[in-house]
Amino acid sequence: MDLFDGDNVALKLFVEFLAEDRKHPEWKQNDWNQMEKKFGERMYSEILYLMTQKEFSPSEALEHWKRIVEHRQSVAQTLGRDIGFQTAVCDYFTNIHPVMRDVVFVEAQNLVQKERSALLDHLTGLYNKRFVTRALKKEMETARRLDQPFSLLMFHVDHFEEYIGLNGQESANRALAEVGQILSQTARTMDHSIRFGPDEFLVILPRCSKDHALQAAERHRRNIQTYKFSGQEKTTRGLLTVTVGVATFPTDTEKEGELVELAEEAAYDGLVAGGNQVVSWQWEKRTSVPANQSA
C-alpha cells in the first residue's frame, strides 16, 4: 500500500504512521529502510516537526527517533501493552529528553486540513504557488540521490482575458477550475499539479525525462483543447486552449529557481508563436510541437 504518491510527503508520512500505529504496533526494519530510501534523511525531521511543532536537524531527529522507538518498546514491556508512537513521543520529550515544556499534538485530520489549506488553491483544489519551492527541493534531492531526471510543465491559458471579457468572471473561474480538474485527471499519481498564477498552471513530473515530459505535455494540451468549456465558442478561435513550456532537471539546469524560469520562457515563446502548442526549452535552440488543429 502506497499512500505517499502525489501529495505532500510529510503529511502523508504522518497520517500513515498514525494509521499503522493502530493496525501494526511494530514496523519491521525493512519498512523503515524503504521509507528512508524513498524520502531521504529529512524524513524524521518532518515527522517530529508535525508531531511536536519543533524543528530538529536530520541527524538530531534520527537520533531522537531511535530513542523514541526504544522508549516505546521499554514502556510496552513494563505495562504489558503498546502505548503507540504518539504517546511515546510525548513521554519522551516530556520526561526522558525534556527539550520543551509542552509537546504540541494535533489530531491527524485537523493537522492535515490545516497544512493542506495553507498550500491549496481554493478555486481549483490544486496546490498553490507556496507549494512549489518545497516540492522542487524534494524532487531535486530525490533526483540527485537516484540519478534520475524530473521535469516541469508550465501552462498558460491562451487569450484568457478575451474569454473573461466575453463570459464574465464567474464563468472564467469555473473554466479555471475545470482546467485544474483536467490536469489532475491527466497527470500521473506521482505528479504535482499546481495553480501557479491567475491563468498559469505548473505540473511537476518526478522521474520524467524531457522526451516523456513532451509527451505528457501534449496529452494535457490535447485534453484541454477537446474539452467543451462553456462560452468558448464566443472567442476568436472558438476554443479555450493552453500553451505549455517544458524544462527538465538536470538536462536544462541544476538550479531550483532557474528551472521554473526556463519553463516559463519556453511557454512564452509558444505564446509569441501563436499559442496552443508545446515548447521545450533547450540550450542551443528551442523546438516547438505545433498543436493538431484538427483534434
Residue pairs with C-beta under 8 A, 6 or more apart in sequence:
3 12
3 15
3 16
3 19
4 12
4 13
4 16
4 38
4 39
5 189
5 190
6 187
6 188
6 189
6 190
6 191
6 192
8 115
8 116
8 119
8 131
8 134
9 39
9 46
9 138
10 46
10 47
10 49
10 50
11 50
11 111
11 112
11 115
11 116
13 35
13 39
13 43
13 46
13 47
14 47
14 50
14 51
14 108
14 111
14 112
15 108
15 112
17 47
17 85
18 85
18 86
18 108
20 27
21 84
21 85
21 86
22 84
25 76
25 82
25 84
26 73
26 82
35 43
36 43
40 138
40 141
40 142
40 145
41 58
41 59
41 62
42 58
42 141
44 56
44 58
44 61
44 62
44 64
44 65
45 55
45 56
45 57
45 58
45 60
45 61
47 61
47 65
48 54
48 56
48 61
48 64
48 65
48 89
49 55
49 56
50 111
50 115
51 85
51 86
51 89
51 103
51 105
52 89
52 93
52 100
52 103
52 104
52 105
53 104
54 99
54 100
56 64
64 92
64 97
67 92
67 96
67 97
68 85
68 88
68 89
68 92
69 88
71 88
71 91
71 92
71 96
72 82
72 83
72 84
72 85
72 88
75 83
75 88
75 91
76 82
76 83
83 91
86 105
89 103
90 103
90 105
93 99
93 100
93 103
94 103
106 114
118 130
119 127
119 128
119 130
119 131
119 134
120 126
120 127
120 128
121 127
121 128
121 180
121 194
121 195
123 173
123 176
123 177
123 180
123 195
124 176
124 177
124 179
124 180
124 181
124 195
125 177
125 180
125 181
125 184
126 180
126 183
126 184
126 193
126 194
126 195
126 201
127 135
127 192
127 193
127 194
127 195
128 194
128 195
129 194
129 195
129 196
129 197
131 192
131 194
132 194
132 196
132 202
132 204
132 260
133 256
135 192
135 194
135 204
136 204
136 256
136 259
136 260
137 256
139 150
139 204
139 206
139 249
140 150
140 249
140 254
140 256
142 148
142 150
142 206
143 149
143 150
143 206
143 207
143 249
143 250
146 207
148 207
149 207
149 208
149 209
149 210
149 248
149 249
149 250
149 251
150 204
150 205
150 206
150 207
150 208
150 248
150 249
151 204
151 205
151 208
151 209
151 210
151 212
151 213
151 216
151 246
151 247
151 248
151 249
152 202
152 203
152 204
152 205
152 213
152 246
152 247
152 248
152 249
152 259
152 260
152 263
153 202
153 203
153 205
153 213
153 216
153 217
153 220
153 244
153 245
153 246
153 263
154 196
154 200
154 201
154 202
154 244
154 245
154 246
154 247
154 260
154 263
154 264
154 266
154 267
155 179
155 183
155 200
155 201
155 202
155 203
155 220
155 242
155 243
155 244
155 267
156 199
156 200
156 242
156 243
156 244
156 245
156 267
156 268
156 270
156 271
156 275
157 163
157 175
157 176
157 179
157 199
157 200
157 201
157 240
157 241
157 242
158 237
158 240
158 241
158 242
158 243
158 271
158 275
158 276
159 235
159 236
159 237
159 275
160 172
160 198
160 199
160 240
162 235
162 236
163 171
163 172
163 175
163 231
163 232
163 235
163 240
164 172
166 231
166 234
166 235
167 175
167 230
167 231
167 234
171 230
171 231
174 230
175 229
175 230
175 231
175 240
176 195
176 199
178 227
178 229
179 201
179 224
179 240
179 242
180 193
180 195
180 201
182 220
182 223
182 224
182 227
183 193
183 201
183 203
183 220
184 193
185 223
186 216
186 219
186 220
186 223
187 193
187 203
187 205
187 216
187 220
188 205
188 216
190 206
190 207
191 203
191 204
191 205
191 206
192 203
192 204
192 206
193 201
193 202
193 203
194 201
194 202
194 203
194 204
195 201
195 202
196 202
201 242
202 260
202 263
203 216
203 220
205 212
205 213
205 216
208 216
208 248
209 248
209 251
210 246
210 248
210 251
210 252
210 280
213 246
213 248
213 280
214 246
214 278
214 280
214 289
217 244
217 246
217 278
218 244
218 278
218 289
220 242
220 244
221 241
221 242
221 243
221 244
221 276
221 277
221 278
221 291
222 291
222 292
222 295
224 240
224 241
224 242
225 239
225 241
225 242
225 276
225 291
225 295
226 295
227 240
229 240
232 238
232 239
232 240
237 276
239 276
241 275
241 276
241 291
242 276
243 267
243 270
243 271
243 275
243 276
243 277
243 278
243 279
244 267
244 270
244 277
244 278
244 279
245 262
245 263
245 264
245 265
245 266
245 267
245 268
245 269
245 270
245 279
245 280
245 281
246 263
246 266
246 278
246 279
246 280
246 281
247 253
247 259
247 260
247 262
247 263
247 266
247 280
247 281
249 259
252 259
252 262
252 281
252 282
252 283
253 259
253 262
262 281
263 281
265 281
266 279
266 280
266 281
266 286
267 279
269 279
269 286
269 288
270 277
270 278
270 279
270 288
273 279
273 288
276 291
276 293
277 288
277 289
277 290
277 291
278 288
278 289
278 291
279 286
279 287
279 288
279 289
280 286
280 287
280 288
280 289
